[in-house]
Amino acid sequence: MALPRTISVIGAGQMGIGIALVASLRARIPKVLLYDQNPAQITKGLEFMDKLLAKDVSKGRISEEDAKATRERIISINSSSAKDEYDWARELGERGTEMVIEAASERVSIKEGIFRALARNLSNDAVLASNTSSISITKLAGAAVDGLGKNVSRASEEGKSCAGRVVGVHFFNPVPVMKLCEVIPGLQTSEATLERAKAFAAACGKEVTTSKDVPGFVSNALLMPFLNEAIMCLESGTATRDDIDKTLRLGMGHPMGPLQLADFIGLDTCLAIQETLYEGTRDSKYRPSILLGRMVDAGWLGKKSGKGFYDY
C-alpha cells in the first residue's frame, strides 16, 4: 500500500516530536508538517529531536546524511500569523496533507475541536488519525462530521464518509524506542482507513496490534488500573514507594516499578486516562486515586516537571 507523501503532526510535545521523527527517519515520508499552537514548543521539540539524531549518529545507528535528510523532511508550521482559530488547519490542507496524526493534550474538548477543524479544511480522502491513549475514536469521528456544518448529519452519506476517515494510531512513549503501535477503528472507520493506518505504523518500524474502541483500548485498560492500584497502595501506607517499585522490578521482572513508570508517563496523563476509564465505564474499579489527583493539583507531574513520586 502506498504511503502518504505529506503528513501533518498536531502537537510538538514528546509524543508529537517522536511521531514526526519516526515518520521522517523510518517511513521516510517526503514532507512531515509539524504544528503546535505554541511556537516555542515547536522550537523546544525540534531541539530535542536534534539531540536524539545526534545521539544516533554518535552511536553509529544512522549516518550524518540520514540525520540531515530526516530534519529537512520536517517542516514546522508557524501559528503566530494565524488570522483565526482554523487558519492552521487551512494551511495543512493547502499543503496537501494526506494523513494527519493528532497528538495534542489528552482532553476530549481539545481533540474534538481539532477534528472539527481538520474535517472542514483537509481533503475528503485525508486520513484523520489520533494518537489518543484512551478517548473514544467513535466520539472523535462524530466531532469530525460536526465540523462539516449543520447541514451534514452524522447518519448522512457525507457524514458517514467523513467519519470513516477517522482512526486511532496509539504510539507509545518514547516513540523512537517503543516497538508497538496500537491501531483502533471507531464504529464508523472504513476498512481502507484502517489498512492505511496500519501500513503507516508498520513503515514507521512498529509492530501493529488492533483494539476495539473501548475506554483505554487494550493497553491502558490493563496498564492504568495497575498503576492506579500501586498509587493506592502508597496512599494507604501498605508499603513505601521504594518497596512497591522494588517488588515489581525484582519479583515480577518489570524493567521499572509502577510509580517510576507513572512519573515517566506523566501523572497528569495518568489521571486523564484513569478519569476517561471511570467516566466511560462507571465501574468503581477505575476510580482514580485521591493521591494522584492531589499530586496533579500540586503540579507534581513526574519527570517532565522535575517532581513526582521521585525527584528529577
N, C-alpha and C positions, 0 to 999 in steps of 0.2 A: 504494500500500500504506500502511495506517495505521501511524503511528509509535507507539511506546510512550508512555504518559503518565507513567510513572515508570521511571527507570533508576537503577542504582547503579554507582558507580565505586569499585573497590577499589584503594587506593593513592593517596596525595596527594603523590607526588613530581612531578617535572617533567612526566612523561607523563600521569599521572592528572589533574593540575590542568588540563593542556591539553585533555584529552578532555572533562572536565567543562565547561570553558569553551565549547568549540565546540558541545557538546550543548545548552547553555543559550542561548548567543548566536545560533548559526546554525540549529540544528534546533528551537530553542525548545521543548524538552521541558519540560512543566509542572513536574515535580519531578525534580531531579538530586540523588540522595543520594550523599554523599562519605564514604567510610570509610577510616581508616588505623589500624593498631594503636597508632601513636604519636600521641596528641592534639596534641603540639607540632608535628608535621609538618603536620597539617591547618591549624593556625594560620599556620605559615610559608607553606604553599602558597596559602592564601586571601589573604594579604598580597601575595604575588607576583601573584596574579590581579588584585587591586585596582589594582596598578601598571600591568598590561597594559591594563586597561579605561580607566584614567585617561589613558594614553598615546593610546589610540584616540580618546577624547573630545577631547583637546587637538589632535589632528591632523584632527579633523572626520570621522573614519571612522564614528563612531556618535554618537548623542545621549546626553546625561546620563540621559535617561529610559530609553534602551536599556540603558545600563550598570547603572543601578539595578535594572531588571527582571531583567537577567541574574543579578545576585548574589542577588536574592530567590528565584530559582528553585533555587538551590543550597543544600542543607541538609546540614550536617555531622552525622555520626553519632558520638556520644561513646562510646568504648570503655572509659572509666575505671571505669564502673559494671558492666562485664560480669561475670556470675556464673561463666561457664565459657568455654572456647575457642570455642564455637559461638554464644554469645549474640548477637554482632554479626550473624551470618547470619540468626538467627531474626528480629531486628528488621528486617532488609531485607525478609524475606518478609512480615512483618506489615504493613509499609508499602506493600505491593502492587507490589514490583519486577517489572517485565515483561521487563527486559533488564539484564544486569549485564556490565560490562566490567572485567575483572581487569587491573590494571596494577601488579602487585607486582614484587619483585625477580626477575631472570631466573635463577631456580633451580627445578629440577624439583620438588624436595621441597616447597618453599613453595607452588608453584602447585597441585600435586596436593592438598595439604591444604585449600586454599581451595576447589577444585572439589568435593571430598567434602562440605565444609560447605554449599556452595551447593545442591548437588543434594538434600541432606537437608532443607533449610529453605525453599527457594523453591517457588513453584507449579510444577505439572507442565508448564506451557506457557511458562515464562520462558526466554528465550534466555540461554545461558551462554557469554559471549564472553571471549576472552583477547587481550590486546594483545602477547602474546609475539612476539619478533622471530626466534625460531629453534626453540623447543621444539615437539615433536610435538603437534598438536591431537588426533590419534588417541589418544595416551597420556593427555592430559588428559581426554578423553571417557571413557576407561576408568576413570580415577580418580573421575569423577563418579558412575559406576554403583556403584563400591565404596562410595560414601557412602550408598547406599540400604540397606546392610546385607548380611549374609552370605547371606540367603535370596534375594537377587536376583543372578542370574548375568549376565555381560556379554552372553551369547548369548540370554537370555530376551527375550520381547516387551517386558517392562517395562524391561529393561536397554537394549535397542536404542532404545526410545523416549527414554529419558533421554540416552543418548549422542548421539542425533540432534539434541539441542538445543545441542550444543557446537560452537563455530566460532571461527576466528581473525579478529580485526579489528586489523590491524597499522597503527597510525598512525605518523607519522614526526615527529621532533623538529626544531624546535619545532612542536607540533601546530597552533597557530593560524595558522602561516605556511605550512607544507609542504602541498602540494595533493593529495598521494596518500594513499590508504588501500588496503592490500593485504589482501584477504579470502581466508581459507584454510579450505576444508572438510576435516575429517578423513574417514576412511573411513566413519564412521557418520553424518556430518552429513546431515540431511534437506534436501531442496530448499527446503522452506518456511523453514527456519532460515537457509539461505544467502541467500535473497532478502530476508529481514528484515534481515540484517546489511548487505547491500548498500544497502538503502533507507535505513538509519540513517546509514551512512557518507556517502551522497550528500546527505542532509539536513544533515549537518554541513559541507557545502560542499566535499567531496572528490571527486576523480576516483577511480574504483574499478577496481582490477585484481584478478584471481584467480590464485592459485597452488595447485598441488598441495601436499599435506602431505609435503614433503621437508625434510631439515635445512637451515635457513636460508631456506626458501622461495625466491622468485626474488631478492628484494632483497639479503639478506645472504649468500646463496650466491655472489653476484657481488662484493658490496662488501667483506666481511670478509677474504677471501683477498688482495684488493688492498691493504687497509690493513696486513695482516699482512706482506705482502711488502715494503712500504715500511719497516716497522719492522725487518725482517731486513736491509734494505739499510743502515740506520743502524747496526744491531748489528755487521755485518760490516765497517763502515768504507768501504763503497762510495762513499758521499757524506755530506756533512754534513746536519744537519736542514734548514737553510735552503735548501740546493741541491736536496734531494729535493722539498721543497714548492714551490720556485720552478719546478722542471722541470714539475711537473704543472699549476701555475697558468698559466704563460706558454707552455708548449709544447703543452699539451692543452686549455687553455681552462677548466680547473676553477676554480670560484669560490674554493676554498681547497685547500691541499695536504693529502695524506693524513694526515700527522702532526698537523696542526692539527685536521683533521676527527675523528681518533681522540680527541683531547683533548676536543672538544665533545661527542662521543657519550658519553664516559666510558670510561677504559681498563679498568675492571672489567667493564663491559658488553661491550666488545670481546672481552675474554678469555673471558667466559662463553659468548658466541656462538661464538667460534672453537673452544672446547672441545666445544660441542654438535655443531658440524660434524665435528670429528675423531672424536668418540665415535660419532656416528651413521653415519659412512661408513667409518671405519677407513682412510681414504685419507691417506697421509703428506703430501699437498699441503696439508692443512688443519692440520698440526701448529702449535700456537701458538708464536710467537717466545719464546725464553727471556727476552729483554729485557722483553717485555710482561708476563710473569709476575712478573719481579723488581720492576718498577715498581708493579704492583698490591700486591705484598708490602710495598713501602715506603710504601704509602698515597698514592702519586703517581697520582691517578686522573684528572688532566686539569683542565679548567676548574672543575668543581664542588668540587675540593679545593684549588684555587689553584696547583697544580703538576702538570705532566705533561711532555710534550715541551717545552712553553713554560711560563713563569711568568705567573700571572694576578693 
